């Protein structure tokens, strides 16, 4: 008899957004923003539980209506705009395990403000996590600016300079090392690695590449308009 992995999807969404108040339950394409992430996770068929963590009961109610199976009350000290995300994910996992009475082997976290991922993206990240010598997986899109070519910093002397340099000058963007923008869409860990890593970066971290059109992170009213437009385009494909 084979061993079956237990897998949980977590979505951590706090209520105190400053840029767009109430953004996690704001309607986009006919659904609250958080519902899109819940539904994509459910569509994969990969998860034994789907846990949503929030300090806001309105968010938890919207998640439950979309199909979340476990609701977690997020502590106030983990719900400030300065609170790091990994402790909140760990808290969500621990509470989900207590409610489900099971220890999960893998955790996949979806950011509620990055709703354009597809079920295929989530499945591909889980497949990558299963590859040898992999502790966790993050997602990113090809960067618009390169630190080796056209991304600059201002020095202590007030002079602009390239953020990173190589032994030879880079005269074409195509000649620079490949760089990515983290899109905060999908994170995946083996449980042991989640509870021992204090950063998403480690010696065995992998990156799954997503296209720019599925990598918009909602942080402004304009982002909602862009997401609605791109969702409409996805539905036509």
C-alpha positions as CSV (number, residue, x, y, z in Angstrom):
1,X,0.0,0.0,0.0
2,X,1.5,3.4,-1.0
3,X,1.9,6.4,1.2
4,X,-0.5,9.2,0.5
5,X,0.6,12.7,1.1
6,X,-1.7,15.0,3.1
7,X,-1.8,18.4,1.6
8,X,-3.3,21.7,2.8
9,X,-3.9,24.9,1.0
10,X,-3.6,28.1,3.1
11,X,-4.8,31.6,2.2
12,X,-3.9,34.3,4.7
13,X,-5.8,37.5,4.2
14,X,-5.8,40.3,6.8
15,X,-8.6,42.9,6.9
16,X,-6.6,46.1,7.4
17,X,-5.6,47.1,3.8
18,X,-4.5,50.7,3.6
19,X,-4.2,51.0,-0.2
20,X,-7.7,49.6,-0.9
21,X,-9.8,49.2,2.2
22,X,-11.7,45.9,2.2
23,X,-9.9,44.7,-0.9
24,X,-10.0,41.0,0.0
25,X,-13.8,41.0,-0.2
26,X,-14.2,43.6,-3.0
27,X,-16.0,42.3,-6.0
28,X,-14.1,41.5,-9.1
29,X,-15.6,39.6,-12.0
30,X,-18.7,38.9,-10.0
31,X,-17.0,37.4,-6.9
32,X,-15.2,38.7,-3.8
33,X,-11.4,38.8,-4.5
34,X,-10.6,36.1,-2.0
35,X,-13.1,33.7,-3.6
36,X,-11.1,33.4,-6.8
37,X,-8.1,31.9,-4.9
38,X,-10.4,29.6,-3.0
39,X,-12.0,28.3,-6.2
40,X,-8.8,27.8,-8.0
41,X,-7.4,25.7,-5.1
42,X,-10.6,23.6,-5.0
43,X,-10.5,23.0,-8.8
44,X,-7.1,21.4,-8.6
45,X,-8.4,18.5,-6.5
46,X,-5.0,18.4,-4.7
47,X,-6.0,19.4,-1.2
48,X,-7.3,17.5,1.8
49,X,-8.2,20.8,3.4
50,X,-8.4,24.5,2.4
51,X,-7.7,26.8,5.4
52,X,-8.3,30.5,5.3
53,X,-6.8,32.7,8.1
54,X,-8.0,36.2,8.8
55,X,-8.6,38.7,11.6
56,X,-11.7,39.9,9.7
57,X,-14.9,37.9,10.0
58,X,-16.2,39.3,6.7
59,X,-13.2,37.8,4.9
60,X,-13.8,34.5,6.7
61,X,-17.5,34.4,5.8
62,X,-16.7,35.2,2.1
63,X,-14.1,32.4,2.1
64,X,-16.6,29.9,3.6
65,X,-19.2,30.8,1.0
66,X,-16.6,30.1,-1.7
67,X,-15.8,26.7,-0.3
68,X,-13.1,27.0,2.3
69,X,-13.2,24.0,4.7
70,X,-11.3,25.4,7.7
71,X,-11.6,29.0,9.1
72,X,-8.8,30.3,11.3
73,X,-9.0,33.4,13.5
74,X,-5.7,35.2,12.8
75,X,-4.1,36.8,16.0
76,X,-4.0,40.6,16.0
77,X,-0.2,40.6,16.3
78,X,0.0,38.7,13.0
79,X,-2.4,41.0,11.2
80,X,-0.6,44.3,11.1
81,X,0.9,45.7,7.9
82,X,4.4,45.0,9.3
83,X,3.8,41.4,10.3
84,X,5.8,38.9,8.3
85,X,3.8,36.2,6.5
86,X,5.6,33.0,7.4
87,X,4.5,33.1,11.1
88,X,0.9,33.6,9.9
89,X,1.1,30.6,7.6
90,X,2.6,28.5,10.3
91,X,-0.2,29.5,12.7
92,X,-2.8,28.7,10.0
93,X,-1.3,25.3,9.4
94,X,-1.1,24.5,13.2
95,X,-4.8,25.5,13.7
96,X,-5.8,23.6,10.6
97,X,-4.1,20.5,11.8
98,X,-5.8,20.9,15.2
99,X,-9.2,21.2,13.6
100,X,-8.7,18.4,11.0
101,X,-6.9,16.2,13.5
102,X,-4.2,15.4,10.9
103,X,-0.6,16.3,10.3
104,X,-0.1,17.7,6.8
105,X,2.9,16.8,4.7
106,X,2.8,19.7,2.2
107,X,1.6,23.3,2.5
108,X,0.6,25.4,-0.5
109,X,-0.1,29.0,0.2
110,X,-2.0,31.2,-2.2
111,X,-2.0,35.0,-1.9
112,X,-5.6,36.3,-2.1
113,X,-4.4,39.5,-3.9
114,X,-2.9,37.5,-6.8
115,X,-6.0,35.9,-8.3
116,X,-4.9,35.3,-11.9
117,X,-3.1,32.0,-11.3
118,X,-4.6,29.0,-13.0
119,X,-5.2,25.5,-11.7
120,X,-2.3,24.4,-13.9
121,X,0.0,26.8,-12.2
122,X,-0.9,25.4,-8.8
123,X,-0.5,21.8,-10.0
124,X,2.9,22.6,-11.6
125,X,4.2,24.1,-8.4
126,X,3.2,21.0,-6.4
127,X,4.9,18.8,-9.1
128,X,8.0,20.9,-8.7
129,X,7.9,20.6,-4.9
130,X,8.0,16.8,-5.4
131,X,11.3,16.9,-7.3
132,X,14.4,15.8,-5.5
133,X,16.5,18.3,-3.4
134,X,13.6,20.8,-3.2
135,X,12.6,22.3,0.1
136,X,10.1,24.9,-1.2
137,X,8.9,26.6,-4.4
138,X,8.2,30.3,-5.1
139,X,6.7,31.9,-8.2
140,X,7.8,34.8,-10.3
141,X,7.5,36.5,-13.6
142,X,10.3,37.7,-15.9
143,X,11.5,41.0,-14.5
144,X,10.8,44.2,-16.5
145,X,14.0,45.8,-15.2
146,X,17.4,44.1,-14.8
147,X,19.8,45.0,-11.9
148,X,22.6,44.4,-14.4
149,X,21.3,46.7,-17.1
150,X,18.7,49.3,-16.3
151,X,17.8,49.0,-12.5
152,X,19.7,51.7,-10.6
153,X,20.4,52.7,-7.0
154,X,21.5,56.1,-5.7
155,X,24.8,55.9,-3.9
156,X,25.6,57.6,-0.6
157,X,27.2,60.3,-2.7
158,X,24.0,60.9,-4.5
159,X,25.1,59.3,-7.8
160,X,23.0,56.7,-9.7
161,X,24.6,53.4,-10.3
162,X,23.6,49.9,-11.5
163,X,22.3,47.8,-8.7
164,X,24.5,44.9,-9.7
165,X,27.6,44.7,-11.9
166,X,29.5,41.9,-13.7
167,X,33.1,41.6,-14.7
168,X,32.1,42.7,-18.2
169,X,29.7,45.5,-19.2
170,X,26.2,44.4,-20.2
171,X,25.3,46.4,-23.3
172,X,22.1,44.5,-24.2
173,X,19.4,43.4,-21.8
174,X,19.4,40.0,-23.4
175,X,23.0,39.5,-22.3
176,X,22.2,40.0,-18.6
177,X,21.5,37.1,-16.3
178,X,17.8,36.1,-16.2
179,X,16.0,37.9,-13.4
180,X,12.4,37.6,-12.1
181,X,9.9,39.6,-10.1
182,X,8.4,37.7,-7.3
183,X,4.7,37.8,-7.9
184,X,3.5,36.6,-4.5
185,X,1.1,34.1,-6.1
186,X,2.0,30.6,-4.9
187,X,4.3,29.4,-2.2
188,X,4.8,25.7,-1.4
189,X,6.7,23.9,1.3
190,X,7.3,20.5,2.8
191,X,6.0,20.9,6.3
192,X,9.4,20.4,8.0
193,X,10.9,23.1,5.9
194,X,8.1,25.6,6.5
195,X,8.6,25.3,10.2
196,X,12.4,25.6,10.1
197,X,12.9,28.3,7.4
198,X,12.6,32.0,8.4
199,X,12.8,33.1,4.8
200,X,11.3,31.9,1.5
201,X,14.9,31.6,0.2
202,X,17.1,28.6,1.1
203,X,19.7,26.5,-0.6
204,X,17.0,24.2,-2.0
205,X,14.4,26.7,-3.0
206,X,13.0,26.5,-6.6
207,X,11.3,29.1,-8.7
208,X,8.3,28.4,-11.0
209,X,8.0,30.9,-13.8
210,X,4.6,32.5,-14.5
211,X,3.8,35.0,-17.3
212,X,3.2,38.6,-16.6
213,X,-0.5,38.4,-17.4
214,X,-1.0,36.0,-14.6
215,X,1.2,37.8,-12.1
216,X,-0.7,41.0,-11.2
217,X,-0.8,41.6,-7.5
218,X,-3.8,43.8,-6.4
219,X,-2.7,46.8,-4.5
220,X,-4.6,49.7,-5.9
221,X,-8.0,50.5,-7.5
222,X,-6.3,50.4,-10.9
223,X,-5.1,46.9,-10.3
224,X,-8.7,45.8,-9.8
225,X,-9.5,47.1,-13.3
226,X,-6.5,45.4,-14.8
227,X,-7.4,42.1,-13.1
228,X,-11.0,42.2,-14.3
229,X,-9.9,42.8,-17.9
230,X,-7.4,39.9,-17.7
231,X,-9.9,37.6,-16.2
232,X,-12.3,38.4,-19.0
233,X,-9.6,37.5,-21.5
234,X,-8.8,34.2,-19.7
235,X,-12.5,33.2,-19.9
236,X,-12.5,33.7,-23.6
237,X,-9.5,31.4,-24.2
